[in-house]
Each structure stands twice: as C-alpha cells, then as structure tokens.
Amino acid sequence: MRDNFESEIVDMLREGELSVAFITRFLTERGFDVTRQRVERTLRRLVGEGKVEFRVGNNGRKQYRLAR
C-alpha cells in the first residue's frame, strides 16, 4: 500500500505542482483513506530522498513538485 500511495502522489505531481490540501483531496477522491498529516509526512520523506521539491508560495503555503 505504501508504494502505491507514494506512486499516486508522484503521478499527480507529474502534471504540475500542488499543495498538501489538493494532494489530500485528490487521494481521497481516488479511494485512499489518508489524512493531511500522513500526506505531509510522506512528502517530507520524498523531499529527503530528492524525488520531490517544494517552494513557498505567495500565500505562505508549500507547493510541491517533482524534482528536476
């Protein structure tokens, strides 16, 4: 389940950058039982692995995208 959950996040980020709220919403719509905290924890791990990067937008929230 963990790899499937992470691969769904990576697939979503291929289309563009997203905030944690949108990632959580889209995962819930796809049938995953996730919380915002679980998504944030997974994204922090992916940032540490170098697969994903983030920037702070004008509204002060992190926008995640695939690392280049």
mmCIF file of the N, C-alpha and C atoms, coordinates in Angstrom:
data_MODEL
# 
_entry.id   MODEL 
# 
loop_
_atom_site.group_PDB 
_atom_site.id 
_atom_site.type_symbol 
_atom_site.label_atom_id 
_atom_site.label_alt_id 
_atom_site.label_comp_id 
_atom_site.label_asym_id 
_atom_site.label_entity_id 
_atom_site.label_seq_id 
_atom_site.pdbx_PDB_ins_code 
_atom_site.Cartn_x 
_atom_site.Cartn_y 
_atom_site.Cartn_z 
_atom_site.occupancy 
_atom_site.B_iso_or_equiv 
_atom_site.pdbx_formal_charge 
_atom_site.auth_seq_id 
_atom_site.auth_comp_id 
_atom_site.auth_asym_id 
_atom_site.auth_atom_id 
_atom_site.pdbx_PDB_model_num 
ATOM 1   N N  . MET A 1 1  ? 0.824   -1.198 0.000   1.00 0.00 ? 1  MET A N  1 
ATOM 2   C CA . MET A 1 1  ? 0.000   0.000  0.000   1.00 0.00 ? 1  MET A CA 1 
ATOM 3   C C  . MET A 1 1  ? 0.862   1.254  0.000   1.00 0.00 ? 1  MET A C  1 
ATOM 4   N N  . ARG A 1 2  ? 1.981   1.194  0.705   1.00 0.00 ? 2  ARG A N  1 
ATOM 5   C CA . ARG A 1 2  ? 2.835   2.375  0.826   1.00 0.00 ? 2  ARG A CA 1 
ATOM 6   C C  . ARG A 1 2  ? 3.381   2.806  -0.526  1.00 0.00 ? 2  ARG A C  1 
ATOM 7   N N  . ASP A 1 3  ? 3.877   1.848  -1.312  1.00 0.00 ? 3  ASP A N  1 
ATOM 8   C CA . ASP A 1 3  ? 4.416   2.185  -2.628  1.00 0.00 ? 3  ASP A CA 1 
ATOM 9   C C  . ASP A 1 3  ? 3.314   2.702  -3.544  1.00 0.00 ? 3  ASP A C  1 
ATOM 10  N N  . ASN A 1 4  ? 2.137   2.111  -3.447  1.00 0.00 ? 4  ASN A N  1 
ATOM 11  C CA . ASN A 1 4  ? 1.015   2.545  -4.265  1.00 0.00 ? 4  ASN A CA 1 
ATOM 12  C C  . ASN A 1 4  ? 0.619   3.978  -3.900  1.00 0.00 ? 4  ASN A C  1 
ATOM 13  N N  . PHE A 1 5  ? 0.603   4.282  -2.612  1.00 0.00 ? 5  PHE A N  1 
ATOM 14  C CA . PHE A 1 5  ? 0.268   5.612  -2.107  1.00 0.00 ? 5  PHE A CA 1 
ATOM 15  C C  . PHE A 1 5  ? 1.294   6.637  -2.605  1.00 0.00 ? 5  PHE A C  1 
ATOM 16  N N  . GLU A 1 6  ? 2.569   6.309  -2.495  1.00 0.00 ? 6  GLU A N  1 
ATOM 17  C CA . GLU A 1 6  ? 3.624   7.218  -2.965  1.00 0.00 ? 6  GLU A CA 1 
ATOM 18  C C  . GLU A 1 6  ? 3.590   7.375  -4.475  1.00 0.00 ? 6  GLU A C  1 
ATOM 19  N N  . SER A 1 7  ? 3.336   6.296  -5.186  1.00 0.00 ? 7  SER A N  1 
ATOM 20  C CA . SER A 1 7  ? 3.311   6.390  -6.644  1.00 0.00 ? 7  SER A CA 1 
ATOM 21  C C  . SER A 1 7  ? 2.142   7.247  -7.121  1.00 0.00 ? 7  SER A C  1 
ATOM 22  N N  . GLU A 1 8  ? 1.033   7.226  -6.411  1.00 0.00 ? 8  GLU A N  1 
ATOM 23  C CA . GLU A 1 8  ? -0.099  8.095  -6.755  1.00 0.00 ? 8  GLU A CA 1 
ATOM 24  C C  . GLU A 1 8  ? 0.284   9.566  -6.577  1.00 0.00 ? 8  GLU A C  1 
ATOM 25  N N  . ILE A 1 9  ? 1.012   9.878  -5.509  1.00 0.00 ? 9  ILE A N  1 
ATOM 26  C CA . ILE A 1 9  ? 1.458   11.256 -5.285  1.00 0.00 ? 9  ILE A CA 1 
ATOM 27  C C  . ILE A 1 9  ? 2.389   11.687 -6.403  1.00 0.00 ? 9  ILE A C  1 
ATOM 28  N N  . VAL A 1 10 ? 3.335   10.833 -6.761  1.00 0.00 ? 10 VAL A N  1 
ATOM 29  C CA . VAL A 1 10 ? 4.280   11.164 -7.829  1.00 0.00 ? 10 VAL A CA 1 
ATOM 30  C C  . VAL A 1 10 ? 3.541   11.349 -9.151  1.00 0.00 ? 10 VAL A C  1 
ATOM 31  N N  . ASP A 1 11 ? 2.560   10.497 -9.432  1.00 0.00 ? 11 ASP A N  1 
ATOM 32  C CA . ASP A 1 11 ? 1.774   10.638 -10.664 1.00 0.00 ? 11 ASP A CA 1 
ATOM 33  C C  . ASP A 1 11 ? 1.036   11.969 -10.701 1.00 0.00 ? 11 ASP A C  1 
ATOM 34  N N  . MET A 1 12 ? 0.475   12.377 -9.574  1.00 0.00 ? 12 MET A N  1 
ATOM 35  C CA . MET A 1 12 ? -0.229  13.663 -9.529  1.00 0.00 ? 12 MET A CA 1 
ATOM 36  C C  . MET A 1 12 ? 0.726   14.831 -9.741  1.00 0.00 ? 12 MET A C  1 
ATOM 37  N N  . LEU A 1 13 ? 1.925   14.727 -9.177  1.00 0.00 ? 13 LEU A N  1 
ATOM 38  C CA . LEU A 1 13 ? 2.882   15.827 -9.287  1.00 0.00 ? 13 LEU A CA 1 
ATOM 39  C C  . LEU A 1 13 ? 3.509   15.910 -10.676 1.00 0.00 ? 13 LEU A C  1 
ATOM 40  N N  . ARG A 1 14 ? 3.372   14.870 -11.485 1.00 0.00 ? 14 ARG A N  1 
ATOM 41  C CA . ARG A 1 14 ? 3.866   14.934 -12.867 1.00 0.00 ? 14 ARG A CA 1 
ATOM 42  C C  . ARG A 1 14 ? 3.100   15.977 -13.671 1.00 0.00 ? 14 ARG A C  1 
ATOM 43  N N  . GLU A 1 15 ? 1.844   16.215 -13.298 1.00 0.00 ? 15 GLU A N  1 
ATOM 44  C CA . GLU A 1 15 ? 1.001   17.163 -14.027 1.00 0.00 ? 15 GLU A CA 1 
ATOM 45  C C  . GLU A 1 15 ? 1.241   18.605 -13.609 1.00 0.00 ? 15 GLU A C  1 
ATOM 46  N N  . GLY A 1 16 ? 1.883   18.826 -12.478 1.00 0.00 ? 16 GLY A N  1 
ATOM 47  C CA . GLY A 1 16 ? 2.148   20.187 -12.011 1.00 0.00 ? 16 GLY A CA 1 
ATOM 48  C C  . GLY A 1 16 ? 2.280   20.214 -10.501 1.00 0.00 ? 16 GLY A C  1 
ATOM 49  N N  . GLU A 1 17 ? 2.578   21.397 -9.972  1.00 0.00 ? 17 GLU A N  1 
ATOM 50  C CA . GLU A 1 17 ? 2.763   21.492 -8.527  1.00 0.00 ? 17 GLU A CA 1 
ATOM 51  C C  . GLU A 1 17 ? 1.420   21.618 -7.824  1.00 0.00 ? 17 GLU A C  1 
ATOM 52  N N  . LEU A 1 18 ? 1.372   21.051 -6.611  1.00 0.00 ? 18 LEU A N  1 
ATOM 53  C CA . LEU A 1 18 ? 0.145   21.023 -5.826  1.00 0.00 ? 18 LEU A CA 1 
ATOM 54  C C  . LEU A 1 18 ? 0.460   21.274 -4.359  1.00 0.00 ? 18 LEU A C  1 
ATOM 55  N N  . SER A 1 19 ? -0.520  21.759 -3.634  1.00 0.00 ? 19 SER A N  1 
ATOM 56  C CA . SER A 1 19 ? -0.388  21.928 -2.191  1.00 0.00 ? 19 SER A CA 1 
ATOM 57  C C  . SER A 1 19 ? -0.823  20.637 -1.495  1.00 0.00 ? 19 SER A C  1 
ATOM 58  N N  . VAL A 1 20 ? -0.532  20.557 -0.198  1.00 0.00 ? 20 VAL A N  1 
ATOM 59  C CA . VAL A 1 20 ? -0.903  19.376 0.584   1.00 0.00 ? 20 VAL A CA 1 
ATOM 60  C C  . VAL A 1 20 ? -2.418  19.183 0.573   1.00 0.00 ? 20 VAL A C  1 
ATOM 61  N N  . ALA A 1 21 ? -3.156  20.279 0.647   1.00 0.00 ? 21 ALA A N  1 
ATOM 62  C CA . ALA A 1 21 ? -4.621  20.182 0.673   1.00 0.00 ? 21 ALA A CA 1 
ATOM 63  C C  . ALA A 1 21 ? -5.156  19.536 -0.603  1.00 0.00 ? 21 ALA A C  1 
ATOM 64  N N  . PHE A 1 22 ? -4.638  19.953 -1.746  1.00 0.00 ? 22 PHE A N  1 
ATOM 65  C CA . PHE A 1 22 ? -5.114  19.373 -3.003  1.00 0.00 ? 22 PHE A CA 1 
ATOM 66  C C  . PHE A 1 22 ? -4.675  17.923 -3.150  1.00 0.00 ? 22 PHE A C  1 
ATOM 67  N N  . ILE A 1 23 ? -3.455  17.616 -2.750  1.00 0.00 ? 23 ILE A N  1 
ATOM 68  C CA . ILE A 1 23 ? -2.987  16.227 -2.832  1.00 0.00 ? 23 ILE A CA 1 
ATOM 69  C C  . ILE A 1 23 ? -3.874  15.335 -1.970  1.00 0.00 ? 23 ILE A C  1 
ATOM 70  N N  . THR A 1 24 ? -4.168  15.783 -0.748  1.00 0.00 ? 24 THR A N  1 
ATOM 71  C CA . THR A 1 24 ? -5.028  15.010 0.149   1.00 0.00 ? 24 THR A CA 1 
ATOM 72  C C  . THR A 1 24 ? -6.414  14.824 -0.458  1.00 0.00 ? 24 THR A C  1 
ATOM 73  N N  . ARG A 1 25 ? -6.962  15.884 -1.012  1.00 0.00 ? 25 ARG A N  1 
ATOM 74  C CA . ARG A 1 25 ? -8.300  15.812 -1.622  1.00 0.00 ? 25 ARG A CA 1 
ATOM 75  C C  . ARG A 1 25 ? -8.328  14.836 -2.791  1.00 0.00 ? 25 ARG A C  1 
ATOM 76  N N  . PHE A 1 26 ? -7.334  14.928 -3.673  1.00 0.00 ? 26 PHE A N  1 
ATOM 77  C CA . PHE A 1 26 ? -7.309  14.057 -4.844  1.00 0.00 ? 26 PHE A CA 1 
ATOM 78  C C  . PHE A 1 26 ? -7.104  12.596 -4.451  1.00 0.00 ? 26 PHE A C  1 
ATOM 79  N N  . LEU A 1 27 ? -6.275  12.336 -3.432  1.00 0.00 ? 27 LEU A N  1 
ATOM 80  C CA . LEU A 1 27 ? -6.081  10.959 -2.972  1.00 0.00 ? 27 LEU A CA 1 
ATOM 81  C C  . LEU A 1 27 ? -7.373  10.397 -2.384  1.00 0.00 ? 27 LEU A C  1 
ATOM 82  N N  . THR A 1 28 ? -8.094  11.218 -1.637  1.00 0.00 ? 28 THR A N  1 
ATOM 83  C CA . THR A 1 28 ? -9.366  10.785 -1.065  1.00 0.00 ? 28 THR A CA 1 
ATOM 84  C C  . THR A 1 28 ? -10.362 10.467 -2.169  1.00 0.00 ? 28 THR A C  1 
ATOM 85  N N  . GLU A 1 29 ? -10.377 11.295 -3.214  1.00 0.00 ? 29 GLU A N  1 
ATOM 86  C CA . GLU A 1 29 ? -11.274 11.036 -4.344  1.00 0.00 ? 29 GLU A CA 1 
ATOM 87  C C  . GLU A 1 29 ? -10.903 9.748  -5.077  1.00 0.00 ? 29 GLU A C  1 
ATOM 88  N N  . ARG A 1 30 ? -9.623  9.377  -5.038  1.00 0.00 ? 30 ARG A N  1 
ATOM 89  C CA . ARG A 1 30 ? -9.176  8.146  -5.699  1.00 0.00 ? 30 ARG A CA 1 
ATOM 90  C C  . ARG A 1 30 ? -9.349  6.916  -4.814  1.00 0.00 ? 30 ARG A C  1 
ATOM 91  N N  . GLY A 1 31 ? -9.905  7.094  -3.621  1.00 0.00 ? 31 GLY A N  1 
ATOM 92  C CA . GLY A 1 31 ? -10.230 5.954  -2.775  1.00 0.00 ? 31 GLY A CA 1 
ATOM 93  C C  . GLY A 1 31 ? -9.251  5.658  -1.660  1.00 0.00 ? 31 GLY A C  1 
ATOM 94  N N  . PHE A 1 32 ? -8.257  6.509  -1.446  1.00 0.00 ? 32 PHE A N  1 
ATOM 95  C CA . PHE A 1 32 ? -7.306  6.299  -0.357  1.00 0.00 ? 32 PHE A CA 1 
ATOM 96  C C  . PHE A 1 32 ? -7.856  6.915  0.922   1.00 0.00 ? 32 PHE A C  1 
ATOM 97  N N  . ASP A 1 33 ? -7.655  6.239  2.033   1.00 0.00 ? 33 ASP A N  1 
ATOM 98  C CA . ASP A 1 33 ? -8.064  6.765  3.331   1.00 0.00 ? 33 ASP A CA 1 
ATOM 99  C C  . ASP A 1 33 ? -6.844  7.438  3.955   1.00 0.00 ? 33 ASP A C  1 
ATOM 100 N N  . VAL A 1 34 ? -6.677  8.737  3.684   1.00 0.00 ? 34 VAL A N  1 
ATOM 101 C CA . VAL A 1 34 ? -5.488  9.460  4.132   1.00 0.00 ? 34 VAL A CA 1 
ATOM 102 C C  . VAL A 1 34 ? -5.895  10.709 4.901   1.00 0.00 ? 34 VAL A C  1 
ATOM 103 N N  . THR A 1 35 ? -4.959  11.188 5.714   1.00 0.00 ? 35 THR A N  1 
ATOM 104 C CA . THR A 1 35 ? -5.123  12.456 6.413   1.00 0.00 ? 35 THR A CA 1 
ATOM 105 C C  . THR A 1 35 ? -4.057  13.417 5.911   1.00 0.00 ? 35 THR A C  1 
ATOM 106 N N  . ARG A 1 36 ? -4.261  14.683 6.198   1.00 0.00 ? 36 ARG A N  1 
ATOM 107 C CA . ARG A 1 36 ? -3.290  15.698 5.798   1.00 0.00 ? 36 ARG A CA 1 
ATOM 108 C C  . ARG A 1 36 ? -1.923  15.420 6.424   1.00 0.00 ? 36 ARG A C  1 
ATOM 109 N N  . GLN A 1 37 ? -1.922  14.986 7.680   1.00 0.00 ? 37 GLN A N  1 
ATOM 110 C CA . GLN A 1 37 ? -0.662  14.713 8.366   1.00 0.00 ? 37 GLN A CA 1 
ATOM 111 C C  . GLN A 1 37 ? 0.097   13.569 7.701   1.00 0.00 ? 37 GLN A C  1 
ATOM 112 N N  . ARG A 1 38 ? -0.619  12.545 7.275   1.00 0.00 ? 38 ARG A N  1 
ATOM 113 C CA . ARG A 1 38 ? 0.038   11.405 6.614   1.00 0.00 ? 38 ARG A CA 1 
ATOM 114 C C  . ARG A 1 38 ? 0.635   11.833 5.279   1.00 0.00 ? 38 ARG A C  1 
ATOM 115 N N  . VAL A 1 39 ? -0.088  12.679 4.542   1.00 0.00 ? 39 VAL A N  1 
ATOM 116 C CA . VAL A 1 39 ? 0.419   13.181 3.265   1.00 0.00 ? 39 VAL A CA 1 
ATOM 117 C C  . VAL A 1 39 ? 1.653   14.046 3.501   1.00 0.00 ? 39 VAL A C  1 
ATOM 118 N N  . GLU A 1 40 ? 1.614   14.923 4.513   1.00 0.00 ? 40 GLU A N  1 
ATOM 119 C CA . GLU A 1 40 ? 2.772   15.773 4.816   1.00 0.00 ? 40 GLU A CA 1 
ATOM 120 C C  . GLU A 1 40 ? 3.989   14.939 5.188   1.00 0.00 ? 40 GLU A C  1 
ATOM 121 N N  . ARG A 1 41 ? 3.781   13.906 5.989   1.00 0.00 ? 41 ARG A N  1 
ATOM 122 C CA . ARG A 1 41 ? 4.884   13.035 6.403   1.00 0.00 ? 41 ARG A CA 1 
ATOM 123 C C  . ARG A 1 41 ? 5.502   12.337 5.194   1.00 0.00 ? 41 ARG A C  1 
ATOM 124 N N  . THR A 1 42 ? 4.667   11.860 4.298   1.00 0.00 ? 42 THR A N  1 
ATOM 125 C CA . THR A 1 42 ? 5.152   11.197 3.085   1.00 0.00 ? 42 THR A CA 1 
ATOM 126 C C  . THR A 1 42 ? 5.902   12.178 2.198   1.00 0.00 ? 42 THR A C  1 
ATOM 127 N N  . LEU A 1 43 ? 5.381   13.392 2.047   1.00 0.00 ? 43 LEU A N  1 
ATOM 128 C CA . LEU A 1 43 ? 6.049   14.398 1.214   1.00 0.00 ? 43 LEU A CA 1 
ATOM 129 C C  . LEU A 1 43 ? 7.397   14.800 1.802   1.00 0.00 ? 43 LEU A C  1 
ATOM 130 N N  . ARG A 1 44 ? 7.478   14.916 3.136   1.00 0.00 ? 44 ARG A N  1 
ATOM 131 C CA . ARG A 1 44 ? 8.771   15.238 3.768   1.00 0.00 ? 44 ARG A CA 1 
ATOM 132 C C  . ARG A 1 44 ? 9.798   14.152 3.478   1.00 0.00 ? 44 ARG A C  1 
ATOM 133 N N  . ARG A 1 45 ? 9.356   12.892 3.525   1.00 0.00 ? 45 ARG A N  1 
ATOM 134 C CA . ARG A 1 45 ? 10.268  11.784 3.222   1.00 0.00 ? 45 ARG A CA 1 
ATOM 135 C C  . ARG A 1 45 ? 10.703  11.826 1.760   1.00 0.00 ? 45 ARG A C  1 
ATOM 136 N N  . LEU A 1 46 ? 9.777   12.112 0.846   1.00 0.00 ? 46 LEU A N  1 
ATOM 137 C CA . LEU A 1 46 ? 10.118  12.196 -0.576  1.00 0.00 ? 46 LEU A CA 1 
ATOM 138 C C  . LEU A 1 46 ? 11.055  13.373 -0.852  1.00 0.00 ? 46 LEU A C  1 
ATOM 139 N N  . VAL A 1 47 ? 10.892  14.471 -0.123  1.00 0.00 ? 47 VAL A N  1 
ATOM 140 C CA . VAL A 1 47 ? 11.818  15.603 -0.262  1.00 0.00 ? 47 VAL A CA 1 
ATOM 141 C C  . VAL A 1 47 ? 13.203  15.182 0.210   1.00 0.00 ? 47 VAL A C  1 
ATOM 142 N N  . GLY A 1 48 ? 13.274  14.458 1.318   1.00 0.00 ? 48 GLY A N  1 
ATOM 143 C CA . GLY A 1 48 ? 14.554  13.975 1.829   1.00 0.00 ? 48 GLY A CA 1 
ATOM 144 C C  . GLY A 1 48 ? 15.250  13.022 0.874   1.00 0.00 ? 48 GLY A C  1 
ATOM 145 N N  . GLU A 1 49 ? 14.471  12.249 0.127   1.00 0.00 ? 49 GLU A N  1 
ATOM 146 C CA . GLU A 1 49 ? 15.034  11.321 -0.857  1.00 0.00 ? 49 GLU A CA 1 
ATOM 147 C C  . GLU A 1 49 ? 15.399  12.023 -2.159  1.00 0.00 ? 49 GLU A C  1 
ATOM 148 N N  . GLY A 1 50 ? 14.980  13.270 -2.313  1.00 0.00 ? 50 GLY A N  1 
ATOM 149 C CA . GLY A 1 50 ? 15.305  14.025 -3.518  1.00 0.00 ? 50 GLY A CA 1 
ATOM 150 C C  . GLY A 1 50 ? 14.355  13.797 -4.680  1.00 0.00 ? 50 GLY A C  1 
ATOM 151 N N  . LYS A 1 51 ? 13.244  13.120 -4.446  1.00 0.00 ? 51 LYS A N  1 
ATOM 152 C CA . LYS A 1 51 ? 12.283  12.864 -5.518  1.00 0.00 ? 51 LYS A CA 1 
ATOM 153 C C  . LYS A 1 51 ? 11.346  14.048 -5.739  1.00 0.00 ? 51 LYS A C  1 
ATOM 154 N N  . VAL A 1 52 ? 11.090  14.794 -4.680  1.00 0.00 ? 52 VAL A N  1 
ATOM 155 C CA . VAL A 1 52 ? 10.139  15.907 -4.713  1.00 0.00 ? 52 VAL A CA 1 
ATOM 156 C C  . VAL A 1 52 ? 10.816  17.126 -4.118  1.00 0.00 ? 52 VAL A C  1 
ATOM 157 N N  . GLU A 1 53 ? 10.452  18.306 -4.623  1.00 0.00 ? 53 GLU A N  1 
ATOM 158 C CA . GLU A 1 53 ? 10.940  19.560 -4.050  1.00 0.00 ? 53 GLU A CA 1 
ATOM 159 C C  . GLU A 1 53 ? 9.740   20.460 -3.790  1.00 0.00 ? 53 GLU A C  1 
ATOM 160 N N  . PHE A 1 54 ? 9.958   21.499 -2.986  1.00 0.00 ? 54 PHE A N  1 
ATOM 161 C CA . PHE A 1 54 ? 8.854   22.402 -2.680  1.00 0.00 ? 54 PHE A CA 1 
ATOM 162 C C  . PHE A 1 54 ? 9.331   23.840 -2.722  1.00 0.00 ? 54 PHE A C  1 
ATOM 163 N N  . ARG A 1 55 ? 8.364   24.730 -2.852  1.00 0.00 ? 55 ARG A N  1 
ATOM 164 C CA . ARG A 1 55 ? 8.614   26.159 -2.732  1.00 0.00 ? 55 ARG A CA 1 
ATOM 165 C C  . ARG A 1 55 ? 7.472   26.738 -1.922  1.00 0.00 ? 55 ARG A C  1 
ATOM 166 N N  . VAL A 1 56 ? 7.741   27.872 -1.286  1.00 0.00 ? 56 VAL A N  1 
ATOM 167 C CA . VAL A 1 56 ? 6.701   28.534 -0.514  1.00 0.00 ? 56 VAL A CA 1 
ATOM 168 C C  . VAL A 1 56 ? 6.045   29.561 -1.418  1.00 0.00 ? 56 VAL A C  1 
ATOM 169 N N  . GLY A 1 57 ? 4.749   29.426 -1.613  1.00 0.00 ? 57 GLY A N  1 
ATOM 170 C CA . GLY A 1 57 ? 4.012   30.320 -2.496  1.00 0.00 ? 57 GLY A CA 1 
ATOM 171 C C  . GLY A 1 57 ? 3.724   31.657 -1.841  1.00 0.00 ? 57 GLY A C  1 
ATOM 172 N N  . ASN A 1 58 ? 3.050   32.525 -2.574  1.00 0.00 ? 58 ASN A N  1 
ATOM 173 C CA . ASN A 1 58 ? 2.712   33.854 -2.075  1.00 0.00 ? 58 ASN A CA 1 
ATOM 174 C C  . ASN A 1 58 ? 1.789   33.807 -0.866  1.00 0.00 ? 58 ASN A C  1 
ATOM 175 N N  . ASN A 1 59 ? 1.016   32.755 -0.745  1.00 0.00 ? 59 ASN A N  1 
ATOM 176 C CA . ASN A 1 59 ? 0.110   32.624 0.396   1.00 0.00 ? 59 ASN A CA 1 
ATOM 177 C C  . ASN A 1 59 ? 0.789   31.981 1.608   1.00 0.00 ? 59 ASN A C  1 
ATOM 178 N N  . GLY A 1 60 ? 2.080   31.698 1.517   1.00 0.00 ? 60 GLY A N  1 
ATOM 179 C CA . GLY A 1 60 ? 2.825   31.132 2.632   1.00 0.00 ? 60 GLY A CA 1 
ATOM 180 C C  . GLY A 1 60 ? 2.729   29.627 2.743   1.00 0.00 ? 60 GLY A C  1 
ATOM 181 N N  . ARG A 1 61 ? 2.058   28.985 1.807   1.00 0.00 ? 61 ARG A N  1 
ATOM 182 C CA . ARG A 1 61 ? 1.911   27.528 1.853   1.00 0.00 ? 61 ARG A CA 1 
ATOM 183 C C  . ARG A 1 61 ? 2.884   26.866 0.892   1.00 0.00 ? 61 ARG A C  1 
ATOM 184 N N  . LYS A 1 62 ? 3.282   25.658 1.243   1.00 0.00 ? 62 LYS A N  1 
ATOM 185 C CA . LYS A 1 62 ? 4.233   24.929 0.407   1.00 0.00 ? 62 LYS A CA 1 
ATOM 186 C C  . LYS A 1 62 ? 3.536   24.351 -0.816  1.00 0.00 ? 62 LYS A C  1 
ATOM 187 N N  . GLN A 1 63 ? 4.176   24.514 -1.953  1.00 0.00 ? 63 GLN A N  1 
ATOM 188 C CA . GLN A 1 63 ? 3.722   23.932 -3.212  1.00 0.00 ? 63 GLN A CA 1 
ATOM 189 C C  . GLN A 1 63 ? 4.751   22.869 -3.593  1.00 0.00 ? 63 GLN A C  1 
ATOM 190 N N  . TYR A 1 64 ? 4.304   21.635 -3.744  1.00 0.00 ? 64 TYR A N  1 
ATOM 191 C CA . TYR A 1 64 ? 5.206   20.525 -4.045  1.00 0.00 ? 64 TYR A CA 1 
ATOM 192 C C  . TYR A 1 64 ? 5.206   20.227 -5.534  1.00 0.00 ? 64 TYR A C  1 
ATOM 193 N N  . ARG A 1 65 ? 6.380   19.821 -6.050  1.00 0.00 ? 65 ARG A N  1 
ATOM 194 C CA . ARG A 1 65 ? 6.524   19.414 -7.446  1.00 0.00 ? 65 ARG A CA 1 
ATOM 195 C C  . ARG A 1 65 ? 7.634   18.374 -7.527  1.00 0.00 ? 65 ARG A C  1 
ATOM 196 N N  . LEU A 1 66 ? 7.695   17.684 -8.650  1.00 0.00 ? 66 LEU A N  1 
ATOM 197 C CA . LEU A 1 66 ? 8.755   16.691 -8.838  1.00 0.00 ? 66 LEU A CA 1 
ATOM 198 C C  . LEU A 1 66 ? 10.096  17.387 -8.954  1.00 0.00 ? 66 LEU A C  1 
ATOM 199 N N  . ALA A 1 67 ? 11.120  16.766 -8.406  1.00 0.00 ? 67 ALA A N  1 
ATOM 200 C CA . ALA A 1 67 ? 12.468  17.325 -8.511  1.00 0.00 ? 67 ALA A CA 1 
ATOM 201 C C  . ALA A 1 67 ? 12.949  17.214 -9.943  1.00 0.00 ? 67 ALA A C  1 
ATOM 202 N N  . ARG A 1 68 ? 13.700  18.188 -10.347 1.00 0.00 ? 68 ARG A N  1 
ATOM 203 C CA . ARG A 1 68 ? 14.191  18.215 -11.737 1.00 0.00 ? 68 ARG A CA 1 
ATOM 204 C C  . ARG A 1 68 ? 15.486  17.489 -11.878 1.00 0.00 ? 68 ARG A C  1 
# 
